[in-house]
Amino acid sequence: MTTEDTGNQPTSAHVARYTPDRHADYGDARLSSPVFPRNSPPLIAALTPWLGGRTGKVLEIGCGTGQHGAAFELAWPGIAWQASDPYPEHCASAESWRLALKLPSRDTLALDAAADWGPEVTAAGPFTAVFTANVIHIAPPAVLAGILRGAPQVLGPCGLLIFYGPFMENGRHTGEGNARFDAGLRADNPDWGLRDIADLREGAAAEGLEMAAVLAMPANNRVLIFRKP
Ligand SMILES: C[S@@+](CC[C@H](N)C(=O)[O-])C[C@H]1O[C@@H](n2cnc3c(N)ncnc32)[C@H](O)[C@@H]1O
């Protein structure tokens, strides 16, 4: 099963750092990320040229509240969004958001990206894209390695692997805020921290994925897009 303990799943320290608010007045499992309203519109604008006209399924790794997937599926009706997360509260939140927004019912997969992705994930594919936002810097390197290993196995031809978040570029931070964020992450857990785009490019190439784009985003974030041949 994809949730067997790899030692790389969210810990209480992770959940303490990533604490989405619960809307008590919703009366269901929906969680709400305070940064979602700021991140979502520019992400949709940046990814529309890549996903907007496409059909098929997208697998999201580490969906958190599930708000991104729901917003993306509303923005791109040809795409069926398959959320996943190893943390049960996040899976429940993603399902609740879909229900509340009257999106087609689709169970969120309990997936630890550092583990073998397993037959359940393969059966849900093949995927047009694998998407992950704000996951790999608040997780040990094994999670990034698992994504780079797992994505090519579940992507269809010309499928895309898309990362969103803060990254380093050739050993340098892209802004003072990111440098502080990185120091705070590493203080919480020495295995966490911003990853370098050059390392992702190299790791992806080793798994047969070529870099297709690096998109500058607000607040010194980046979208990285890799493509399967
Ligand atoms: C900072 S949150 C980002 C959530 C969401 N993607 C967003 O941008 O709002 C990090 C997410 O990574 C997930 N995560 C942590 N360890 C993971 C692992 N080993 N495999 C997959 N997801 C993981 C957490 O459960 C959490 O949902």
PDBQT file of the ligand as one rigid body, heavy atoms in Angstrom, charges set to zero:
ROOT
HETATM    1  C1  LIG A 301       2.980  22.919   2.539  1.00  0.00    +0.000 C 
HETATM    2  S1  LIG A 301       1.822  21.649   2.208  1.00  0.00    +0.000 S 
HETATM    3  C2  LIG A 301       1.336  22.080   0.546  1.00  0.00    +0.000 C 
HETATM    4  C3  LIG A 301      -0.063  21.686   0.251  1.00  0.00    +0.000 C 
HETATM    5  C4  LIG A 301      -0.595  22.093  -1.113  1.00  0.00    +0.000 C 
HETATM    6  N1  LIG A 301       0.123  21.428  -2.168  1.00  0.00    +0.000 N 
HETATM    7  C5  LIG A 301      -0.538  23.583  -1.299  1.00  0.00    +0.000 C 
HETATM    8  O1  LIG A 301       0.301  24.070  -2.039  1.00  0.00    +0.000 OA
HETATM    9  O2  LIG A 301      -1.363  24.272  -0.681  1.00  0.00    +0.000 OA
HETATM   10  C6  LIG A 301       2.807  20.211   2.006  1.00  0.00    +0.000 C 
HETATM   11  C7  LIG A 301       2.015  18.964   1.696  1.00  0.00    +0.000 C 
HETATM   12  O3  LIG A 301       2.936  17.903   1.454  1.00  0.00    +0.000 OA
HETATM   13  C8  LIG A 301       2.375  16.730   1.958  1.00  0.00    +0.000 C 
HETATM   14  N2  LIG A 301       3.436  15.742   2.162  1.00  0.00    +0.000 N 
HETATM   15  C9  LIG A 301       4.329  15.667   3.168  1.00  0.00    +0.000 A 
HETATM   16  N3  LIG A 301       5.076  14.557   3.057  1.00  0.00    +0.000 NA
HETATM   17  C10 LIG A 301       4.668  13.926   1.931  1.00  0.00    +0.000 A 
HETATM   18  C11 LIG A 301       5.049  12.715   1.281  1.00  0.00    +0.000 A 
HETATM   19  N4  LIG A 301       5.995  11.920   1.801  1.00  0.00    +0.000 N 
HETATM   20  N5  LIG A 301       4.416  12.387   0.125  1.00  0.00    +0.000 NA
HETATM   21  C12 LIG A 301       3.446  13.167  -0.380  1.00  0.00    +0.000 A 
HETATM   22  N6  LIG A 301       3.038  14.322   0.203  1.00  0.00    +0.000 NA
HETATM   23  C13 LIG A 301       3.635  14.682   1.351  1.00  0.00    +0.000 A 
HETATM   24  C14 LIG A 301       1.711  17.177   3.260  1.00  0.00    +0.000 C 
HETATM   25  O4  LIG A 301       0.754  16.243   3.748  1.00  0.00    +0.000 OA
HETATM   26  C15 LIG A 301       1.089  18.501   2.820  1.00  0.00    +0.000 C 
HETATM   27  O5  LIG A 301      -0.192  18.311   2.311  1.00  0.00    +0.000 OA
ENDROOT
TORSDOF 0
